[in-house]
Structures are given as C-alpha cells and as structure tokens.
Amino acid sequence: MTKTTLNGDRLKTGPLTSWLLNDKGGQLFLGLLLLITLLVPILNLAVPADSALHVSTYTVTLMGKYLCYALLALAVDLIWGYCGILSLGHGAFFALGGYAMGMYLMRQIGERGVYGNPELPDFMVFLNWQELPWYWFGFDNFGFAMLMVVLAPALLAFLFGWLAFRSRVTGVYFSIITQALTYALMLAFFQNDMGFGGNNGLTDFKDILGFNLQSDGVRAALFVSSALALAVGYLICRYIVSSKLGRVLVSVRDAESRTRFLGYRVEYYKLFVFVVSAILAGIAGALYVPQVGIINPGEFSPINSIEMIVWVAVGGRGTLYGAVIGALVVNYAKTYFTGAFPELWLFLLGGLFVVTTLFLPKGVLGLLGRLRRADKPAQQDSSLAEPSPTSLTPGN
C-alpha cells in the first residue's frame, strides 16, 4: 500500500510488521553479517594455523573492532540521517561506555596487578590513593557494569539533550556545543585526580567473566558479541525509522518549524532518538575496550567524533546500512594508510570528506542508486527512498 504526498512523492505504508520485509538492503546486510559471524570463528578456532583458510586471532580482533565502529556509525546515522541532528560529540558516549567496561575489567585484576593490591587498581596505588572512590563501587559485578554502560551515556545524553532541545539549539550551534562537551570531558579525564587513570587510562586487563581475555576463544566470542550487537542495533534503528516515529523524525529533519506548527513536541522526539543513539554508542564502546585492551581520554578527542561523521557521509546518510559500509571501508583504509603512509592519513581523510560532500552527497549507496536508476529508469530504488515532510499530519 502506498500514499501519495502533497508534492507527488509516494510513501510506502502498511502494517508495521512489514518494516523489515520492505528493507531489501537491510536483509542483504543482515544475511552477510550472519554469514561472517558464523564463518570467522570457525576459520579461527577449527582450521589449523598453517592452512590458507585460517583466520588469525589478530584479524578476528581487528574485525571485531571494525564492527564496534560500525555500530557507532549506525548510532550517528540514526540522529543525523533521519533527524538532522549533526552531533560532533558522540565520541563522548562511546568513551563513557568504554570506561564503564574498563572499570569492570580493572576490578577483575585484583592481586595480579603490579602492586598486588586486591582493591585498588595499580594507578591508584601509584598515586597514593588510600581507598577506592565511591563511584568505583559495584564495578566488580558484571551486571552492574553493563547497566552503567547503558545508563552513563543515556543520562549524559538526556541531560544535555533536554537543555539543548528545549532551548531550540539546532544546526551548527548544536554541533559546536556537542564538540565542546566531548572536549571538556577529554580535559577532565586527563586529570589524575578524576580517578580514571589520567593520561594512561585503563589497561592491562586480564579476565572477563573469569575467562582469559587473551585466549583465542574469548577473542572469537567478543567478535560474535560485536556482530550480534550490530545486528540488534540495526533492527532497533530500522524499526524506529520505519514507524510513525520515524516519519516524524524525517519531518523534523526536513521542516522542523512546520512539524512544530502541526502540534508535535519536536524536542521530545529529538531527545528520545538522541538518547537511543547515545546508548548504542556506549554499547559500541563497551565492546571495543576488551578487544583493543585499553581505554584512555584520547577516545574523547573531537577528531574521533568528526571521523564518525565522515564514515556516515561516505557510506550514505539516512540508509543505516550505508553508515555501516562507510565505517568498515574508511577504517580499513585507515588501517592500511596509517601503516603505509602515516603522515598522509589525515589529509586523505579530509580529502575524502570534501570529495564526498561535493560529488557524492548521498554517499556510496547514493551513487549506486543513481547508476541502477540509469540502467532501469522505470524502477524505483525503495531502499533509498525517504518520506517527505509534507506527508506528515497528526493522526497519520
């Protein structure tokens, strides 16, 4: 069933249960993700190391890190691609989730630390701390730590978003204050008296849930967990953007004043999707830390938040799976070029963003969609179609 909008666009409607059936690109993405999730651990654990089909543990860890970045890009695309909220501070939510996981992993070290203190992490002993700070209590429990992975980014996003959206801060001004937020947090976490390891951050992790963090099996399990988190995150985002809520978000993106005039409390919709996006970013950070083995204030760096925008722009803003593709492609390129041409990487990244902005405003997926329509002019690319704000009226 379709609905014709005031400007002639055709918008698919129908039962909400069909939200995934109409998403052909998403089905392909999830199918490939499932295949990779099944194959990579098998090729790592069951295939001998001397076989050409063997996937090394290093590669598994690298791919797991890429999947965490993909989930982070998905979170950014949800608010930027569908609601028009250009956040340059999502690195803060990613880092907060990472610190929550890092605090749990530090508490698991116990007496195996350099100084052998069963309660205090090594950096606290080194700095002559006499007792564990109150905000570290409970992080010896995995369930509590995972709750903080969700609550810490969500609470920051809620408080920050409530103040910003109620004040109707939008556009470049919102981008500036989000970047200021993450920069302020970076400076704060660099301080030794914050109790988070200062410049060195949290590292030297040993176990997770009682299992050796360096073992091949745990590395494969973390990879699978990252893939599953990405799949669940995609389904949540697709469900949101395919619902009436998603149509309101697109309307806010394209015509916020008109949407407000129609009676919608725009700030509530923005706040909801901003918090959901922050939670996804926090989960990505929590999965990232045990795989890379460290979390430090550098993760708050504003350049990291800017890179996330580049991932989404390159893949295709407002498509979800395009953001995933962009994150994977750009980070693979980063891995290669930082090794081959380390002094040129930032110039290449900036050039890529400029080229994408000028010549590929809808990213790689937008280019593929134009090529497909050129071959078949009569065929509509439903995976890239977006609802028009003029179709939105109360009660639809």
C-alpha positions as CSV (number, residue, x, y, z in Angstrom):
1,M,0.0,0.0,0.0
2,T,1.3,3.5,-0.9
3,K,0.3,7.0,0.0
4,T,0.8,10.0,-2.4
5,T,2.1,13.1,-0.6
6,L,1.3,16.7,-1.4
7,N,4.4,17.0,-3.6
8,G,3.8,13.8,-5.5
9,D,6.2,11.5,-3.6
10,R,5.0,8.0,-2.9
11,L,5.5,6.7,0.6
12,K,5.1,3.0,1.5
13,T,2.7,2.4,4.3
14,G,1.1,-0.7,5.7
15,P,1.3,-3.0,8.7
16,L,4.3,-2.2,10.9
17,T,5.2,-5.9,10.8
18,S,6.3,-5.4,7.2
19,W,9.1,-2.9,8.2
20,L,11.9,-5.4,7.6
21,L,10.3,-7.2,4.6
22,N,10.4,-3.9,2.6
23,D,14.1,-3.4,3.5
24,K,15.9,-5.4,0.8
25,G,19.2,-3.7,1.5
26,G,18.9,-4.5,5.2
27,Q,18.1,-8.1,4.5
28,L,21.2,-8.4,2.4
29,F,23.3,-6.7,5.1
30,L,22.0,-8.9,7.9
31,G,22.5,-12.0,5.8
32,L,26.1,-11.2,5.1
33,L,26.6,-10.3,8.8
34,L,25.2,-13.7,9.8
35,L,27.5,-15.5,7.4
36,I,30.6,-13.6,8.6
37,T,29.6,-14.2,12.2
38,L,29.4,-18.0,11.6
39,L,32.4,-18.3,9.4
40,V,35.1,-16.2,11.1
41,P,35.1,-18.0,14.5
42,I,35.2,-21.4,12.7
43,L,38.1,-20.4,10.5
44,N,39.9,-19.1,13.5
45,L,39.3,-21.9,16.0
46,A,38.7,-25.0,13.9
47,V,41.1,-24.5,10.9
48,P,44.8,-25.2,11.6
49,A,47.1,-22.2,11.7
50,D,49.1,-23.5,8.7
51,S,46.0,-23.6,6.5
52,A,45.4,-21.0,3.8
53,L,41.8,-20.7,5.2
54,H,42.9,-20.0,8.7
55,V,41.9,-16.6,10.1
56,S,44.4,-15.3,12.7
57,T,43.3,-14.1,16.1
58,Y,44.7,-10.7,15.2
59,T,42.4,-10.5,12.2
60,V,39.4,-11.6,14.4
61,T,40.2,-8.8,16.9
62,L,40.6,-6.2,14.1
63,M,37.3,-7.2,12.5
64,G,35.6,-7.1,15.9
65,K,36.9,-3.5,16.3
66,Y,35.5,-2.6,12.9
67,L,32.1,-4.0,13.9
68,C,32.2,-1.8,17.0
69,Y,32.9,1.2,14.8
70,A,30.0,0.1,12.5
71,L,27.6,0.1,15.5
72,L,28.8,3.6,16.4
73,A,28.3,4.8,12.8
74,L,24.8,3.3,13.0
75,A,24.1,5.4,16.1
76,V,25.3,8.6,14.3
77,D,23.2,7.9,11.2
78,L,20.1,7.4,13.3
79,I,20.2,11.0,14.5
80,W,21.9,12.7,11.6
81,G,20.5,10.9,8.7
82,Y,16.9,10.7,9.9
83,C,16.5,13.6,12.3
84,G,19.1,16.1,11.1
85,I,20.9,16.3,14.4
86,L,24.6,16.7,13.5
87,S,26.4,15.7,16.7
88,L,30.1,16.2,16.9
89,G,30.2,14.7,20.4
90,H,29.3,11.1,20.0
91,G,32.8,10.2,20.9
92,A,31.9,11.1,24.5
93,F,29.1,8.5,24.7
94,F,31.4,5.9,23.1
95,A,34.2,6.6,25.6
96,L,31.8,6.6,28.6
97,G,30.6,3.1,27.6
98,G,34.3,2.1,27.2
99,Y,35.2,3.4,30.6
100,A,32.4,1.6,32.3
101,M,33.6,-1.7,30.8
102,G,37.2,-0.7,31.6
103,M,36.4,-0.2,35.2
104,Y,34.9,-3.7,35.4
105,L,37.9,-5.2,33.8
106,M,40.3,-3.3,36.2
107,R,38.4,-4.7,39.2
108,Q,38.9,-8.2,37.9
109,I,42.7,-7.8,38.0
110,G,42.8,-8.0,41.8
111,E,46.0,-9.1,43.4
112,R,47.6,-9.8,40.0
113,G,48.4,-6.2,39.5
114,V,51.9,-4.8,39.7
115,Y,51.4,-3.7,43.3
116,G,49.3,-6.7,44.4
117,N,46.6,-4.6,45.9
118,P,43.3,-6.6,45.9
119,E,41.1,-3.5,45.9
120,L,42.9,-0.6,44.3
121,P,44.0,-0.6,40.6
122,D,47.7,-0.1,40.0
123,F,47.4,3.6,39.0
124,M,45.6,4.4,42.3
125,V,48.4,2.7,44.3
126,F,51.0,4.6,42.3
127,L,49.2,7.9,43.1
128,N,49.0,7.0,46.8
129,W,45.2,6.7,46.9
130,Q,44.2,5.2,50.2
131,E,40.7,3.8,49.3
132,L,38.6,3.1,46.3
133,P,36.4,6.1,45.2
134,W,32.7,5.6,45.8
135,Y,32.0,5.8,42.0
136,W,34.0,2.6,41.5
137,F,31.8,0.6,43.9
138,G,29.8,-2.1,42.2
139,F,32.1,-2.4,39.1
140,D,33.3,-5.7,40.4
141,N,29.9,-7.1,39.2
142,F,29.5,-7.6,35.5
143,G,25.7,-6.9,35.6
144,F,26.2,-3.6,37.4
145,A,29.0,-2.6,34.9
146,M,26.7,-3.4,31.9
147,L,24.0,-1.3,33.5
148,M,26.4,1.6,33.7
149,V,27.4,1.0,30.1
150,V,23.8,1.9,29.2
151,L,23.0,4.4,32.0
152,A,26.1,6.7,31.8
153,P,25.7,7.6,28.1
154,A,21.9,7.7,28.4
155,L,22.0,10.1,31.4
156,L,24.5,12.4,29.8
157,A,22.6,12.5,26.6
158,F,19.3,13.1,28.4
159,L,20.6,16.0,30.5
160,F,22.5,17.6,27.6
161,G,19.7,17.0,25.1
162,W,17.0,18.3,27.4
163,L,18.8,21.6,27.9
164,A,19.7,21.9,24.2
165,F,16.5,20.9,22.6
166,R,14.3,22.8,25.0
167,S,16.4,25.9,24.1
168,R,15.9,25.1,20.4
169,V,19.6,24.9,19.8
170,T,19.9,23.5,16.2
171,G,22.2,23.3,13.3
172,V,25.8,24.4,13.5
173,Y,25.3,25.7,17.1
174,F,24.3,22.3,18.3
175,S,27.3,20.8,16.6
176,I,29.6,23.3,18.3
177,I,28.3,22.6,21.8
178,T,28.5,18.9,21.4
179,Q,32.1,19.2,20.3
180,A,32.7,21.4,23.3
181,L,31.1,18.8,25.5
182,T,33.4,16.0,24.4
183,Y,36.5,18.3,24.5
184,A,35.6,19.3,28.1
185,L,35.3,15.6,29.1
186,M,38.6,14.8,27.5
187,L,40.3,17.5,29.5
188,A,38.6,16.3,32.7
189,F,39.6,12.7,32.2
190,F,43.2,13.6,31.6
191,Q,43.3,14.8,35.3
192,N,44.8,12.2,37.6
193,D,42.5,13.2,40.5
194,M,39.5,12.1,38.5
195,G,40.3,8.6,39.4
196,F,40.2,7.1,35.8
197,G,43.9,6.7,35.2
198,G,44.7,10.1,33.8
199,N,46.6,10.2,30.6
200,N,47.3,6.5,30.6
201,G,43.7,5.5,31.1
202,L,42.8,1.9,32.0
203,T,44.7,-1.0,30.6
204,D,46.5,-4.3,31.5
205,F,43.2,-6.2,31.6
206,K,43.3,-9.9,32.5
207,D,39.9,-11.6,32.6
208,I,36.3,-11.1,31.5
209,L,33.7,-13.2,33.3
210,G,36.5,-15.4,34.6
211,F,37.9,-16.2,31.1
212,N,41.4,-15.2,29.9
213,L,41.0,-12.1,27.8
214,Q,43.9,-13.1,25.6
215,S,42.6,-16.5,24.6
216,D,41.5,-17.3,21.1
217,G,38.1,-18.4,22.3
218,V,37.4,-15.2,24.2
219,R,38.5,-13.1,21.2
220,A,36.1,-15.1,18.9
221,A,33.3,-14.6,21.5
222,L,33.9,-10.9,21.6
223,F,33.8,-10.8,17.8
224,V,30.5,-12.7,17.8
225,S,29.1,-10.4,20.5
226,S,30.1,-7.3,18.4
227,A,28.3,-8.8,15.4
228,L,25.2,-9.6,17.3
229,A,25.1,-6.1,18.9
230,L,25.4,-4.6,15.4
231,A,22.6,-6.8,14.1
232,V,20.3,-5.9,17.1
233,G,21.3,-2.2,16.8
234,Y,20.4,-2.2,13.1
235,L,17.0,-3.9,13.8
236,I,16.2,-1.3,16.5
237,C,17.1,1.6,14.3
238,R,15.2,0.2,11.3
239,Y,12.2,-0.4,13.5
240,I,12.3,3.2,14.7
241,V,12.7,4.8,11.3
242,S,10.0,2.6,9.7
243,S,7.4,3.6,12.3
244,K,5.3,6.7,12.6
245,L,8.0,8.0,14.9
246,G,10.5,7.6,12.1
247,R,8.2,9.7,9.8
248,V,8.1,12.4,12.5
249,L,11.9,12.4,12.7
250,V,12.3,12.8,9.0
251,S,9.8,15.7,9.1
252,V,11.8,17.3,11.9
253,R,14.9,16.9,9.7
254,D,13.3,18.5,6.6
255,A,10.9,21.0,8.1
256,E,11.2,21.4,11.9
257,S,9.1,24.6,12.1
258,R,6.3,23.1,10.1
259,T,6.3,19.9,12.2
260,R,6.2,22.1,15.4
261,F,3.3,24.0,13.8
262,L,1.4,20.8,13.3
263,G,1.4,20.2,17.1
264,Y,4.3,17.8,17.6
265,R,6.6,18.4,20.6
266,V,9.7,18.3,18.5
267,E,12.1,18.4,21.5
268,Y,10.6,15.2,22.9
269,Y,11.2,13.3,19.6
270,K,14.7,14.7,19.3
271,L,15.5,13.8,22.9
272,F,14.3,10.3,22.5
273,V,16.3,9.5,19.5
274,F,19.3,11.3,20.9
275,V,19.3,9.1,24.0
276,V,18.8,5.9,22.0
277,S,21.7,6.9,19.8
278,A,23.9,7.5,22.8
279,I,23.1,4.1,24.3
280,L,24.1,2.4,21.1
281,A,27.4,4.4,21.1
282,G,28.0,3.4,24.7
283,I,27.5,-0.3,23.9
284,A,29.9,0.0,21.0
285,G,32.5,1.5,23.3
286,A,32.0,-1.3,25.9
287,L,32.6,-4.0,23.2
288,Y,35.6,-2.1,21.8
289,V,37.6,-1.8,25.0
290,P,38.2,-5.6,25.8
291,Q,39.2,-6.1,22.2
292,V,41.8,-3.3,21.9
293,G,42.9,-3.7,25.6
294,I,42.9,0.0,26.6
295,I,40.6,3.0,27.1
296,N,42.1,6.5,27.7
297,P,41.0,10.1,27.3
298,G,42.1,10.1,23.7
299,E,38.8,8.5,22.9
300,F,37.1,11.7,23.8
301,S,39.1,13.6,21.2
302,P,36.9,15.8,18.9
303,I,38.7,14.4,15.8
304,N,37.2,11.0,16.6
305,S,33.7,12.4,16.6
306,I,34.4,14.1,13.3
307,E,35.6,10.8,11.8
308,M,32.3,9.3,12.6
309,I,30.6,11.9,10.5
310,V,32.9,11.0,7.6
311,W,32.0,7.3,7.9
312,V,28.3,8.1,7.6
313,A,28.8,10.6,4.8
314,V,30.9,8.2,2.8
315,G,28.6,5.2,3.2
316,G,25.3,7.1,2.7
317,R,23.5,9.2,5.2
318,G,19.9,8.2,6.0
319,T,20.3,4.5,5.0
320,L,21.6,2.8,8.2
321,Y,23.4,0.0,6.4
322,G,25.2,2.6,4.3
323,A,26.7,4.0,7.6
324,V,27.9,0.5,8.4
325,I,29.6,0.2,5.0
326,G,31.2,3.6,5.4
327,A,32.6,2.7,8.8
328,L,34.1,-0.5,7.5
329,V,35.6,1.0,4.4
330,V,37.1,4.1,6.0
331,N,38.5,2.2,8.9
332,Y,40.1,-0.4,6.7
333,A,41.6,2.4,4.7
334,K,42.8,4.0,7.9
335,T,44.5,0.7,9.0
336,Y,46.3,0.5,5.7
337,F,47.3,4.1,5.2
338,T,48.4,4.7,8.8
339,G,50.9,1.9,8.3
340,A,51.9,2.7,4.7
341,F,51.7,6.5,4.7
342,P,51.2,7.6,8.4
343,E,51.9,11.2,7.7
344,L,49.3,11.5,5.0
345,W,46.3,9.8,6.6
346,L,44.6,12.9,8.0
347,F,45.0,14.7,4.6
348,L,43.5,11.7,2.9
349,L,40.6,11.6,5.4
350,G,39.9,15.3,4.9
351,G,40.1,15.0,1.1
352,L,37.7,12.1,1.2
353,F,35.2,14.1,3.2
354,V,35.5,17.0,0.7
355,V,35.1,14.8,-2.3
356,T,32.1,13.0,-0.7
357,T,30.4,16.3,0.1
358,L,30.9,17.9,-3.3
359,F,30.4,14.9,-5.6
360,L,28.7,12.2,-3.5
361,P,26.2,13.9,-1.2
362,K,24.3,10.6,-0.7
363,G,27.5,8.6,-0.3
364,V,28.4,5.4,-2.0
365,L,24.9,4.0,-1.8
366,G,23.5,7.1,-3.4
367,L,25.9,6.7,-6.3
368,L,24.9,3.0,-6.7
369,G,21.3,4.0,-6.6
370,R,21.8,6.6,-9.4
371,L,23.7,4.0,-11.5
372,R,20.9,1.5,-11.0
373,R,18.2,4.0,-12.0
374,A,20.2,5.0,-15.1
375,D,20.1,1.3,-16.2
376,K,16.4,0.9,-15.3
377,P,14.7,4.3,-15.4
378,A,11.3,3.0,-14.6
379,Q,12.5,1.1,-11.5
380,Q,12.3,3.0,-8.1
381,D,15.0,2.3,-5.6
382,S,12.9,1.8,-2.5
383,S,15.8,1.2,-0.2
384,L,16.9,4.8,-0.6
385,A,13.5,6.5,-0.7
386,E,12.7,8.8,2.2
387,P,9.3,10.1,3.3
388,S,8.5,13.7,2.6
389,P,7.7,16.0,5.5
390,T,4.5,17.2,3.6
391,S,3.0,13.7,4.1
392,L,3.0,14.2,7.9
393,T,-0.2,15.3,9.5
394,P,-1.4,14.5,13.0
395,G,-3.2,11.1,13.1
396,N,-1.3,9.6,10.1
